[in-house]
Amino acid sequence: MKIAFLGNSLVEGSYGGNFVAQVAARLSQHTIINAGQNGNTIVNLLARLDDLLAQEPEIVFVFCGGNDAISYSQPDTRRYYERVMKVPDGMITPDQFRSHFRDLLTRIQLAQAVAYVGLAPMEANLTVAAAMQQYNQIAAEVCSSLNVPTLDLTQSLNPAHIPERPALTQATINLIGQRAKSGWKDYAAERERGGYTYSFDGLHLTPEAAVQVGEMVVQFLDL
């Protein structure tokens, strides 16, 4: 069976833990396609969908929403999303997310692939965590209307309490880019310094969390 994972940096796994690699190791009898790209919003996933569907996956696991929630709730990041991700006005509103997410899942189903959706955690700061909750709720509602199964990772990964933390800015995005290019991997120390739980920066999975997520995804797919 050919299984595709479509999403953002949490799917690509080049910065932090790689849960798709964990899934591939567990489901070695299947062909796993990692179609994650750093920084992607739902607009970017839609733009790439035809290329993915041309590979004729039988299952498409969609895991997104983090960049959409960030762009909407953290205004200082919008320059990045507009200039680099080519998102109009640099943000995805909740209404836009709902419309585009429905379109994405519908197109997957019309291609005769089975869609699954993961609802992503977030612990960067209180504002973006609230936005992520809103976008996850929208995704869950769309999935329910289209009979698409959802795996809610927030229940297992989100901390009970998120302390006050600074807003995400262009500087945050620049730091991620710099660290990714340099091969920085001091995840444990950064997690401890920031007081995070499953992540090392509020956004990306630690290697240990990626193992946990990979296991949950394997159990969820139940192949």
C-alpha positions in Angstrom: 0.0 0.0 0.0 1.2 3.5 -0.8 0.7 6.0 2.1 1.4 9.7 1.7 1.9 12.2 4.6 1.0 15.7 3.5 1.8 18.7 5.7 4.3 21.2 7.0 7.6 21.0 8.9 6.1 18.5 11.4 5.7 16.1 8.5 8.9 16.9 6.7 10.8 16.2 9.9 14.1 17.9 8.9 14.0 20.2 12.0 13.4 18.2 15.1 12.0 14.7 15.3 10.7 12.9 12.3 7.5 11.0 13.1 7.0 9.9 9.4 10.3 8.1 9.5 9.1 6.3 12.7 5.9 5.3 10.8 8.0 4.1 7.8 10.1 1.9 10.1 7.1 0.4 11.7 5.2 -0.1 8.4 8.1 -1.3 6.3 5.8 -3.5 4.2 4.2 -0.3 2.8 5.5 2.5 0.6 5.6 5.8 2.6 5.7 9.1 0.9 6.8 12.1 2.9 5.1 15.1 1.3 5.9 17.6 4.1 7.4 21.0 3.4 8.6 23.5 6.0 6.4 26.6 6.4 3.5 25.3 4.4 -0.1 26.5 5.0 -3.3 25.0 3.6 -2.8 27.2 0.5 0.6 25.6 -0.2 -0.8 22.1 0.3 -3.5 22.7 -2.2 -1.0 24.0 -4.7 1.1 20.8 -4.3 -1.8 18.3 -4.1 -2.0 17.4 -7.8 1.7 16.4 -7.9 1.1 14.2 -4.9 -2.0 12.6 -6.2 -0.2 11.9 -9.5 1.8 9.3 -7.4 -1.5 7.5 -6.8 -1.3 7.1 -3.0 -4.1 4.9 -1.5 -4.0 6.8 1.8 -3.3 10.5 2.4 -2.7 11.5 6.0 -3.0 15.3 6.3 -1.3 17.0 9.2 -1.4 20.8 9.0 -2.8 24.0 10.5 0.1 25.2 12.6 1.4 27.8 10.1 -2.2 28.9 9.3 -2.8 29.5 13.0 0.5 31.3 13.4 -0.1 33.5 10.3 -3.5 34.6 11.7 -2.6 35.1 15.3 1.0 36.3 15.1 1.1 39.4 12.8 4.8 39.8 12.8 5.2 36.6 10.9 3.1 37.6 8.0 5.9 39.0 5.9 7.4 35.5 5.8 4.2 33.8 4.7 3.5 36.4 2.1 7.0 36.7 0.6 8.2 33.1 1.0 5.1 31.0 1.1 3.3 33.2 -1.4 0.2 33.4 0.8 -2.0 36.4 -0.1 -1.8 39.1 2.6 0.5 36.7 4.6 -2.3 35.0 6.6 -4.9 32.3 6.5 -8.1 33.4 8.2 -10.4 30.8 9.9 -12.9 31.1 7.1 -10.3 30.6 4.4 -8.9 27.6 6.3 -12.3 26.0 6.4 -12.9 26.5 2.7 -9.5 25.4 1.6 -9.4 22.4 4.0 -12.7 21.2 2.7 -11.4 21.6 -0.9 -8.2 19.6 0.0 -10.1 16.7 1.5 -12.7 16.6 -1.2 -10.0 16.5 -3.9 -8.3 13.6 -2.1 -11.5 11.7 -1.9 -12.3 12.4 -5.6 -9.0 10.8 -6.5 -10.2 7.6 -4.8 -7.7 7.9 -2.0 -8.6 7.5 1.7 -8.1 10.6 3.7 -7.0 10.7 7.4 -6.3 13.9 9.4 -4.1 14.6 12.4 -5.0 17.5 14.7 -1.7 19.2 15.7 -0.5 20.3 19.1 0.8 23.8 19.9 2.6 25.2 23.0 4.4 28.2 21.6 2.4 30.8 23.5 -1.2 31.3 24.7 -2.4 33.3 21.7 -1.2 30.9 19.0 -2.3 27.9 21.1 -5.8 29.3 21.2 -5.7 29.9 17.5 -4.5 26.3 16.9 -7.4 25.0 18.9 -9.8 27.0 16.7 -8.2 25.7 13.5 -8.3 22.2 14.8 -11.9 22.5 15.7 -12.6 23.7 12.1 -10.7 20.8 10.7 -12.6 18.4 12.9 -15.9 19.8 11.8 -14.9 19.5 8.1 -13.7 15.9 8.7 -17.0 15.0 10.4 -19.0 16.3 7.5 -16.9 14.3 5.0 -16.5 11.2 7.1 -12.8 11.6 7.4 -11.2 10.0 10.6 -9.2 12.3 12.8 -6.4 11.6 15.2 -6.4 14.3 18.0 -2.7 14.6 19.1 -3.5 17.5 21.3 -5.0 15.3 24.0 -1.8 13.4 24.4 0.8 16.1 23.8 -0.6 19.6 24.7 0.5 20.6 28.3 -2.2 21.3 30.8 -0.8 24.8 31.2 1.0 27.1 28.8 3.0 29.9 30.5 3.1 33.4 29.2 5.7 33.5 26.3 6.6 36.1 23.7 4.8 36.4 20.4 6.3 34.7 17.4 8.0 37.1 15.0 10.1 37.2 11.8 13.1 36.8 14.1 11.6 33.5 15.3 11.3 32.3 11.7 14.9 33.5 10.9 16.3 31.6 13.9 14.5 28.4 12.7 16.0 28.8 9.3 19.5 29.5 10.6 19.4 26.5 12.9 18.1 24.2 10.2 20.8 25.2 7.8 23.6 24.8 10.4 22.5 21.4 11.5 21.7 22.5 15.0 20.3 19.7 17.1 20.6 20.7 20.8 16.9 19.9 21.3 17.1 18.6 24.9 18.8 21.7 26.3 16.5 24.0 24.4 13.4 22.2 25.6 14.6 22.5 29.2 15.5 26.1 28.8 12.1 27.0 27.4 10.1 24.8 29.7 8.4 23.0 26.9 6.8 19.5 27.0 6.7 17.6 23.6 8.6 20.3 21.7 11.9 22.2 22.0 10.5 25.6 20.7 6.8 25.4 21.2 6.3 24.2 17.6 8.5 21.3 16.5 8.6 17.8 17.9 11.6 16.5 19.9 12.9 13.2 18.7 11.3 11.5 21.7 7.9 13.0 20.9 8.3 12.0 17.3 8.6 8.4 18.4 5.4 8.8 20.4 3.6 10.4 17.6 4.7 7.7 15.1 3.4 5.0 17.4 0.0 6.8 17.7 -0.2 7.2 14.0 0.5 3.5 13.3 -2.1 2.5 15.8 -4.6 5.0 14.3 -4.1 3.7 10.7 -4.4 0.1 12.0 -3.2 -1.4 8.8 
